[in-house]
Amino acid sequence: MGGGKRVVWGTLGKATLRYSSLPTPCSQSSTSAANYLGANHPDVWIRGSNGGVGTSCRPSSASQTVTRTASVIYGKSIAATIKSQIVREIRQMKVVTGNHPGLAVVLVGERRESHSFVRIKMKACDEVGIASLTKELPSDCTEDEVLDVVSSLNKDPSVHGIIVQLPLSKHLDEERILSVVSPEKDVDGFHPLNMGNLAMKGREPLFIPCAAKGCIDLLLRSGVEIVGKKAVVIGRSKIVGLPTSLLLQRHHATVSVVHAFTKNPQDLTREADIVITDVGLPNFVRGSWLKPGAVVIDTGTNAVKDPNSKHGFHLTGDVCYEEAVRVASAITPVPGGLGPVAISMLLSNILDSAKRAYGFI
Amino acid sequence: MGGGKRVVWGTLGKATLRYSSLPTPCSQSSTSAANYLGANHPDVWIRGSNGGVGTSCRPSSASQTVTRTASVIYGKSIAATIKSQIVREIRQMKVVTGNHPGLAVVLVGERRESHSFVRIKMKACDEVGIASLTKELPSDCTEDEVLDVVSSLNKDPSVHGIIVQLPLSKHLDEERILSVVSPEKDVDGFHPLNMGNLAMKGREPLFIPCAAKGCIDLLLRSGVEIVGKKAVVIGRSKIVGLPTSLLLQRHHATVSVVHAFTKNPQDLTREADIVITDVGLPNFVRGSWLKPGAVVIDTGTNAVKDPNSKHGFHLTGDVCYEEAVRVASAITPVPGGLGPVAISMLLSNILDSAKRAYGFI
């Protein structure tokens, strides 16, 4: 029996949780929305006993006896196909309207990884004929300075897509800044209006986040049946997990979202026909987590120290590839899987925005 | 091997689906957002062999031997508690600001059920001191006429909440009309901006849809642990299923959404610690679908013909109550479960809006 003072009409035969956001009937603001949203716990993943970050990830002698080998979903060639189509469309657009698409990136601070990501995006823009510019701000800039830059880009008719490169310095309110990006130029798809329109059946967001769009593209192009299939999305970031789970549901998959608070995540994962990972830890998902024949899209790009590599590290996904490839029916490699497709989806979002701006539909 | 013409870089050892929204790499608009959203199939539920709409729903002799009887979660008394708190707050607000909250309902056509629902809402407003008005429009009104009414209510400072009573006549674009309701007055919580802010961790919607807020309120007040628990939401309407699944995830449950395309929905449901139903079919969920000790919130209110009732029908939920009460640890009855709490959450949303408008926080 609960017996706590907050159990107001009888009690249940269960242990109660003293929950920080539990509304107290006597508090004045007890039924306001904020009290119902749950605590903003970060997702801190704890690994089970059947895996370990940085541990060896090789098929055991038992799994080596399994002969099945998954089809490898090569994102690079898909991305090349999408890009060549975008090039054609931009050429046509220039001929018809005299204009070309434009991207602006807002980059705060000196974070090396962020600068590297921005370079990759701008190079991709350049390759297909999208103009791009970067607005760089010092790491100690004020929030108002960032908001002013975003507002001026919102008004600039030559800019069709605005990216605020994440993560931002801690003194900046990421949610507030992203909300100021015009939903019409929100090519990352992180504005809540676009996310809400993605979540709600019958509605159309102006943009779908690039990684989510890439995941679905890989599934659709490979002829994977989605309707009625069980899908497990491991991770729930706004960049990958959340929009991918919403999009899979728009395609009528039965979606379960696994996160850091999920007990025994391998149990749910083992039932899934489609597994999407958005964890950020190398080799988190082991071969033993997968149902034979599952389709696996690994969106992780984790740098693992590697003295044999010329950069001192190599990239690996969230999934123990060597094990998974023997269980799954199809799997994306890392690198060369989702990454290039997600970049090409960014280009496609920028092009879409420019097409709308110039009435070139 | 797939072998279809749309499988562009190799094939999988699975049957392919000829999917209507599959992007074709050569089509000009193949990577635009609309092509990735999936078909808007309606949810037409098909019952399994272990149940039947309108069939007898009584415990079998086998389940009668089980002695466990669930705690009954009486929404009526919870709603009374919430309402008395709202009354107090509105009195204080009048004293301090000289103002009271106001609701406006837009009601199109003569649909008897809609008129009845609106009467219930207005009566509830009256009981707590919220002014309410109805804007009635004929069933053959134009979309522009509805939009004009909504726009004028958006500007009216005495109106803090606007409800567009659903369903609307088929010739009206529901999504478009709901998008015109100011997010600041969207007390139903159906505006995509509010839904997006509900979906995204770290953000706060101005309003949470009343039924979803009611479900979480019932769980929290009954001391049910949500963090890390498995929750299954059966149904995905924007009114109940979608926002409840998003809100449960904000509370760190592991959420699976079951819908009409889910195969063997009873299997996933049987694993759940928390089951929320949003189906709209009487006795859809049977006792055998539930894990012993599960907590069940039944949001269905289905009218079933009943010659013994003075109205000719009685209300029943989505869950076969007589069976479920012997398996679950707690369950809401229908009527008298979620219904009154959802209404009180509407009142709380209107009050919140008025508090924001008058700076009475």
Interface residues (C-beta under 8 A of the other chain):
Chain A: G2 G4 R6 V7 V8 W9 G10 T11 L12 G13 K14 A15 T16 L17 Y19 S21 L22 P23 P25 C26 Q28 S29 S30 T31 S32 A33 A34 Y36 L37 G38 A39 N40 H41 S71 V72 I73 Y74 S77 I78 T81 I82 Q85 I86 E89 E174 E175 H191 P192 L193 N194 M195 G196 N197 L198 A199 M200 K201 G202 R203 E204 P205 L206 F207 I208 K213 I216 D217 L220 R221 S222 G223 V224 E225 I226 V227 G228 R236 K238 L242 L246 L247 Q249 R250 H251 H252 A253 T254 V255 S256 V257 V258 H259 F261 T262 K263 L268 G293 V295 S329 A330 S344 M345 S348 N349 D352 I361
Chain B: G2 G4 R6 V7 V8 W9 G10 T11 L12 G13 K14 A15 T16 L17 Y19 S21 L22 P23 P25 C26 Q28 S29 S30 T31 S32 A33 A34 Y36 L37 G38 A39 N40 H41 S71 V72 I73 Y74 S77 I78 T81 I82 Q85 I86 E89 E174 E175 H191 P192 L193 N194 M195 G196 N197 L198 A199 M200 K201 G202 R203 E204 P205 L206 F207 I208 K213 I216 D217 L220 R221 S222 G223 V224 E225 I226 V227 G228 R236 K238 L242 L246 L247 Q249 R250 H251 H252 A253 T254 V255 S256 V257 V258 H259 F261 T262 K263 L268 G293 V295 S329 A330 S344 M345 S348 N349 L351 D352 I361
